[in-house]
């Protein structure tokens, strides 16, 4: 029985990574290609049991909702980045989409982890889930932060089930230094036609400046917006994003983000030890050159 007959969308590729590794920018750019159907929302969070930094749900996908996340022609690309670290996802993908290809964004692990930690504190998720992350040392000891940073451990599970040629590993800084080259590599990896991307129109970068604490009026606005049908809201949101407009940066909807001190060297000792060991696994499993990252941990 075909996937379609079972109500399962024929997903051809997955964009994997971790929060703060450039996947939002990359997904926004790839939306331009007529031969790539990028998931909408960007992260459907149906296949992986990891739905975000904190959310975990072992239920099987809602195939009806999942199918609705792919509207258009071309290779269906699921951009749920947390799937990389989810221990169950590689087996699920192997069962449902054995011919899938993977784009993996890897950012220097120490800076990525600190950025992720700051993002979670900014968005107040820690309070929602009862996590004590005010101290970076405490946050790192919480597997829900560290799991996204240990790339080697995660990719070892994927490489056990898929051959290395299925994976395109991208060092995230290259999206800034040579974005056109990166996009060309992805196009070739996915086997779709060459395309001239308009990089000047890609604004969705999910930066710290966008993470302003939402006001009471902002929460009301967000609640009202959530009930507007996607067919009406979608074109408006897409138009605003294409111009780099984030309505939640308006003073009436959000307030100025407060700065905070970074973690101390003492707070980062355990993280650096764990990352150093994991980078060895990453290089052994994938052949990715992490020597510069390792040198920075000395």
For each residue, the residues with C-beta under 8 A, 3 or more apart:
1: 5 6
2: 5 6
3: 6 8 9 10 96 97
4: 7 8 9 10
5: 1 2
6: 1 2 3 63
7: 4 63 64 67
8: 3 4 63 66 67 96
9: 3 4 63 66 67 69 70 76
10: 3 4 76 97
11: 14 70 76 77 78 96 97 100
12: 75 76 77 97 99 100 101 190
13: 75 76 77 78 100 101 102 103 190
14: 11 77 78 79 80 83 93 100 101 102 103
15: 23 26 27 30 77 78 79 80 81 103 105
16: 81 83 84 102 103 104 105
17: 21 22 23 81 84 104 105 106 107 172
18: 21 81 82 84 85 105 107 112 116 148 149 151
19: 53 81 82 112 115 116 119 148
20: 107 112 115 116 119 206
21: 17 18 81 105 106 107 112 172
22: 17 25 26 105 107 172 175
23: 15 17 26 27 42 79 81 105
24: 27 28 42 204 205 206
25: 22 28 29 175 202 204 205 206
26: 15 22 23 29 30 103 105 170 175 182 186
27: 15 23 24 30 31 38 39 42 77 79 204
28: 24 25 31 202 203 204 241
29: 25 26 32 179 183 197 199 202
30: 15 26 27 33 36 38 77 183 186
31: 27 28 36 38
32: 29 195 197 198 201
33: 30 36 74 187 192 195 197
34: 73 74 195
35: 73 74 75 190 192 193 195
36: 30 31 33 74 75 77 190 192
37: 70 71 72 73 74 75 76 77
38: 27 30 31 42 77 79
39: 27 42 43 44 69 70 76 77 78 79 80
40: 69 70 71 234
41: 44 69
42: 23 24 27 38 39 79
43: 39 79 80 81 82
44: 39 41 47 65 66 69 78 80
45: 48 51 52 55 80 82
46: 61 62 65 66 69 80
47: 44 61 66 78 80 83 89 92 93 96
48: 45 51 80 82 83 86 88 89
49: 56 57 58 86 87 88 89
50: 55 56 82 83 85 86 89 147
51: 45 48 55 56 57 82
52: 45 55 82
53: 19 82 116 120 125 144 145 148
54: 125 128 129 131 144
55: 45 50 51 52
56: 49 50 51
57: 49 51
58: 49 88
59:
60:
61: 46 47 65 66
62: 46 65 66
63: 6 7 8 9 66 67
64: 7 67 68
65: 44 46 61 62 68 69
66: 8 9 44 46 47 61 62 63 69
67: 7 8 9 63 64 70
68: 64 65 71
69: 9 39 40 41 44 46 65 66 78
70: 9 11 37 39 40 67 76
71: 37 40 68
72: 37
73: 34 35 37
74: 33 34 35 36 37 192
75: 12 13 35 36 37 190 191 192
76: 9 10 11 12 13 37 39 70
77: 11 12 13 14 15 27 30 36 37 38 39 103 190
78: 11 13 14 15 39 44 47 69 83
79: 14 15 23 27 38 39 42 43
80: 14 15 39 43 44 45 46 47 48 83
81: 15 16 17 18 19 21 23 43 84 105
82: 18 19 43 45 48 50 51 52 53 85 86 148
83: 14 16 47 48 50 78 80 86 89 93
84: 16 17 18 81 89 104 148 151 154 155 158
85: 18 50 82 147 148 150 154
86: 48 49 50 82 83 89
87: 49 90 157
88: 48 49 58 91 92
89: 47 48 49 50 83 84 86 92 93
90: 87 93 94 157 158 160 161 162
91: 88 94 95 161
92: 47 88 89 95 96
93: 14 47 83 89 90 96 97 100 161
94: 90 91 97 98 161 162
95: 91 92 98
96: 3 8 11 47 92 93
97: 3 10 11 12 93 94 100
98: 94 95
99: 12
100: 11 12 13 14 93 97 162 166
101: 12 13 14 166 167 168 189 190
102: 13 14 16 158 162 166 167 168
103: 13 14 15 16 26 77 168 170 186 189 190
104: 16 17 84 155 167 168 169 170
105: 15 16 17 18 21 22 23 26 81 170 172 175
106: 17 21 151 169 170 171 172 288
107: 17 18 20 21 22 111 112 171 172 173
108: 111 112 172 173 293 296
109: 112 113 149 151 275 278 279 293
110: 113 114 268 271 272 275 293 296 297
111: 107 108 114 115
112: 18 19 20 21 107 108 109 115 116 149 172
113: 109 110 116 117 140 145 146 148 149 271
114: 110 111 117 118 136 262 263
115: 19 20 111 112 118 119 208
116: 18 19 20 53 112 113 119 120 145 148 149
117: 113 114 120 121 133 136 139 145 263
118: 114 115 121 122 208 260
119: 19 20 115 116 122 123 208 211
120: 53 116 117 123 125 126 133 139 145
121: 117 118 124 126 133 134 260
122: 118 119 208 211 213 257
123: 119 120 211
124: 121 127 128 213
125: 53 54 120 128 129 131
126: 120 121 129 130 131 132 133 134
127: 124 130
128: 54 124 125
129: 54 125 126
130: 126 127
131: 54 125 126 139 142 144
132: 126 135 138
133: 117 120 121 126 136 138 139 142 145
134: 121 126 138
135: 132 138 139 267
136: 114 117 133 139 140 262 263 264 267 268 271
137: 140 141 263 266 267 268 270
138: 132 133 134 135 141 142
139: 117 120 131 133 135 136 142 145
140: 113 136 137 145 146 267 268 270 271 274
141: 137 138 146 270
142: 131 133 138 139 145 146
143: 146 147
144: 53 54 131 147
145: 53 113 116 117 120 133 139 140 142 148 149
146: 113 140 141 142 143 149 150 271 274
147: 50 85 143 144 150 154
148: 18 19 53 82 84 85 113 116 145
149: 18 109 112 113 116 145 146 271 274 275 278
150: 85 146 147 153 154 274 275 278
151: 18 84 106 109 154 155 278 279 282
152: 155 156 278 279 280 281 282 283 284 285 286
153: 150 156 157 278 281
154: 84 85 147 150 151 157 158
155: 84 104 151 152 158 159 167 282 285 286
156: 152 153 159 160 281 285
157: 87 90 153 154 160 161
158: 84 90 102 154 155 161 162 167
159: 155 156 162 164 167 285 286
160: 90 156 157
161: 90 91 93 94 157 158
162: 90 94 100 102 158 159 166 167
163: 166
164: 159 167 286 287
165:
166: 100 101 102 162 163
167: 101 102 104 155 158 159 162 164 286
168: 101 102 103 104 185 186 189
169: 104 106 286 288
170: 26 103 104 105 106 174 175 182 185 186
171: 106 107 174
172: 17 21 22 105 106 107 108 112 175
173: 107 108 176 177
174: 170 171 177 178 179 181 182
175: 22 25 26 105 170 172 179 182
176: 173 179
177: 173 174
178: 174 181 182
179: 29 174 175 176 182 183 197 199
180: 183 184 197 199
181: 174 178 184 185
182: 26 170 174 175 178 179 185 186
183: 29 30 179 180 186 187 195 197
184: 180 181 187 188 194
185: 168 170 181 182 188 189
186: 26 30 103 168 170 182 183 189 190
187: 33 183 184 190 192 193 194 195
188: 184 185 191
189: 101 103 168 185 186
190: 12 13 35 36 75 77 101 103 186 187
191: 75 188
192: 33 35 36 74 75 187 195
193: 35 187
194: 184 187
195: 32 33 34 35 183 187 192
196:
197: 29 32 33 179 180 183 202
198: 32 201 202
199: 29 179 180 202
200:
201: 32 198 242
202: 25 28 29 197 198 199
203: 28 241 242 243 244
204: 24 25 27 28 241 244
205: 24 25
206: 20 24 25 210
207: 210 211
208: 115 118 119 122 211 257
209: 212 249 257
210: 206 207 246 248 249
211: 119 122 123 207 208 257
212: 209 248 249 254 255 256 257
213: 122 124 254 255 257 258
214: 218 219 222 248 253 254
215: 218 219 252 253 254 255
216: 219 220
217: 220 221 252 253
218: 214 215 221 222 248 252 253 254
219: 214 215 216 222 223
220: 216 217 223 224
221: 217 218 224 225 253
222: 214 218 219 225 226 248
223: 219 220 226 227
224: 220 221 227 228
225: 221 222 228 233
226: 222 223
227: 223 224
228: 224 225 232 233
229: 232 233
230: 233 234
231: 234
232: 228 229 235 236
233: 225 228 229 230 236 237
234: 40 230 231 237 238
235: 232 238 239
236: 232 233 239 240
237: 233 234 240 241
238: 234 235 241 242
239: 235 236 242 243
240: 236 237 243 245 246 247
241: 28 203 204 237 238 244 245
242: 201 203 238 239
243: 203 239 240
244: 203 204 241
245: 240 241
246: 210 240 249
247: 240 250 253
248: 210 212 214 218 222 253 254
249: 209 210 212 246 253 254
250: 247 253 254
251: 254 255
252: 215 217 218
253: 214 215 217 218 221 247 248 249 250
254: 212 213 214 215 218 248 249 250 251
255: 212 213 215 251
256: 212
257: 122 208 209 211 212 213
258: 213
259:
260: 118 121
261:
262: 114 136
263: 114 117 136 137 267 268
264: 136 267 268
265: 268 269
266: 137 269
267: 135 136 137 140 263 264
268: 110 136 137 140 263 264 265 271 272
269: 265 266 272 273
270: 137 140 141 273 274
271: 110 113 136 140 146 149 268 274 275
272: 110 268 269 275 276 297
273: 269 270 276 277
274: 140 146 149 150 270 271 277 278
275: 109 110 149 150 271 272 278 279 293 297
276: 272 273 279 280 294 297
277: 273 274 280 281
278: 109 149 150 151 152 153 274 275 281 282
279: 109 151 152 275 276 282 283 290 293 294 297
280: 152 276 277 283 284 294
281: 152 153 156 277 278 284 285
282: 151 152 155 278 279 285 286 288 290
283: 152 279 280 286 287 288 289 290
284: 152 280 281
285: 152 155 156 159 281 282
286: 152 155 159 164 167 169 282 283
287: 164 283
288: 106 169 282 283
289: 283 292
290: 279 282 283 293 294
291: 294 295
292: 289 295 296
293: 108 109 110 275 279 290 296 297
294: 276 279 280 290 291 297 298
295: 291 292 298
296: 108 110 292 293
297: 110 272 275 276 279 293 294
298: 294 295
